[in-house]
Every structure is written in structure tokens, then in C-alpha cells.
């Protein structure tokens, strides 16, 4: 069966439904503020923050490299997509129940359960993302993709702001652990509703790239690297600039250790981060077709480089909110540009392969939080910020070599 305008329109609204409810859930399980703050309140250390950040932001992407060869061998991938999102839903429910009844558990067990459930949540998300990229590319007609991204940004902006205010309210009016329990229950409900969009999808176009074994997969990667020069520079970019999205969890730790911030302050940090992210998305929506990816890449790298300079100044707690505002801008610029460049350098047949290869670009973003937690524990925050700036600065070389279009 071929992709008809009717099926494409059905998939368009199904994916939009998922995007809207996913946006509703995001502030309640935010990886930069809510999760690290919860871990610190539960007794987590700098090293544990580093491990958690590595799992959430780096390790989950690396596992795409493992999932991609397996999933590529199947013509239809909606089943894998549903399996991934259902595992995420169950992990959120488990987090809520564990926190709600945490008074019955030993503190060390709570830390271990947080790591277990967040690992399931993150890795199943990586599993689902490989299928999502393939399904989206073949289930929506090309002429509807740009309207989809534009409409999704507009809806996300409205939903994210409303959800951020609600999340801040929960963090401000309730104490640990019940505030975080309620946050995860809301996230569970929103993601459950989001999954209905995937159940409504119709995947009619088969796509298969035969991968016989791990050795064959490595040969495919080697071939793509030779035939597509931009791919190696793309991997260099996400290996270096990718560390920019690992900074904010450590800023949460910095605020709690230096200024003794509480959950209410975390709520403010979450809100200003989402405001920065939404404003950036809306501006880029208004400028759609008028900006180049290259300029967006350069702008995000410069802002990310400046963030530690602000951190090294003698700020007070309200001023830390500026860091999260700029961090929201950097995160959105990086996400949009990375996905845009990935679609630009890949094709329909090899998109699943490229999504998996892109996971290899998260080697440094995975190792950086691990080493960063160790650096902070033994030498303080200054060497950590210096290393961060060096890695982000090196991304400028790869941006120059990519020479991306609009």
C-alpha cells in the first residue's frame, strides 16, 4: 500500500496529538531541573548527578547505535515505537509510586530505584526514537512536513508554558517527596494520552535496510563515512556541542550547594528555562526559511560558551535564573539544528541507520558528565566549567566544516 494524502493527513494529526501531550508531560519530568533536583533532595552526590546526566542525555543516545541495526531489519516499525513509549509510561508510573511511598523505603534503596527507573525511561526513549524518525520520514508527505514542524512548535510553545506554570506550582506548594510524586503522576497521565497518537498511526510504506550482524553494521557505517563527508563532521559536532545540554543539571547542584536553593527555586529555574526555549522556538518559527542552520549552530555554540563565564561570577540565586533562560535557548537551538542537519544529510532508506550512527556522537556527552562529577567532587566547579568551555569551543571547527544550508 502506498502513502495517500488521506493517510498522510491522518498520520499528520496523530503525530501532532502525540507532540502536544508530550509537551504537556515534559516540564513534569524535566531532565535539567526536576530530575537532578529530586536526586539531590534524595541524598544524591555530585558523582551520582554525573552518572544520572550521562544516562539521561548521553547514554540513551549511544544505545540508538545498538537498537538501529536490529530495528533496521524490519519493514514496519510501529510495534517497536509502541513498545518504547509504553516502557516510558510504566517507568513514570513507577517513579510516582516509589516517591509517594518513599517513607516506607530505605534511603539507599530510593537512590537505586531512581537510577533503575530513570534508566528504563531513558533507554526506552532511545529505542522509540529510532523507530519514530523512520516512521515520520515515510508516513507524512514531504509537502506536509514543514507545516507539521511549524504547527508543532506553535502548539508546544503554548502547552509548555501552561505546563511549566503548573509544575512550578506543584514544586512550590508541596514538600519532598510528595511534590515530585505528583509531578511524575501528571507526566505519566500526559504521556499515556500522547501514546494514543501512535496507536492511531497507519504505517503503510515498508522500509528495510538488511543488517546481517554487528560486523556488517560497522561496514555500513564505514561506507557511509567514506561516501558522505558531512557525516563525520556531523558526528564531530554532536560529540562536542552535545556537551552543552549536560550543563544545567550541574547548575542545579551548584545552586543547592552554594546557595542552598530549595524545590520552590527549582520551579523558577524550570519556568525560565522553558520560557527561553519557547521564545526561541517561536522566533525560529517566524523566521522559518530565512535563517541558515550554520548561523543557528554558531549562535548556540557562542551562547553555550558564555554560560560558564556567568557561573564563575559572584551571582546570587535570582541571577542563576539567567543561566537557565539562556540554557533553554541553547537546548532549542541545538535540538532544531541537529534534527534538521540529520534529515538533510540522510535519505529515506538510510535514515534509521543514520539515527543509530548519530548515537555514536554522544560518546563525549556521555563521558563528560561522568568526568565532570568526579572533577567537582575533587577539585570544585571551576575546572569543570573550564573543560566545558574547551569542548564547546572545539565545536566551531565542525560547524565550519559542515557548511549547512537552510
Helices and strands as residue ranges (DSSP letters): H 5-26, G 27-29, H 34-41, H 46-53, I 54-59, H 60-72, H 78-100, G 102-104, H 107-139, H 142-173, H 178-199, H 214-227, H 229-240, G 241-246, H 248-258, H 263-286, H 293-311, H 317-345, H 351-359, G 360-362, H 363-379, H 381-402
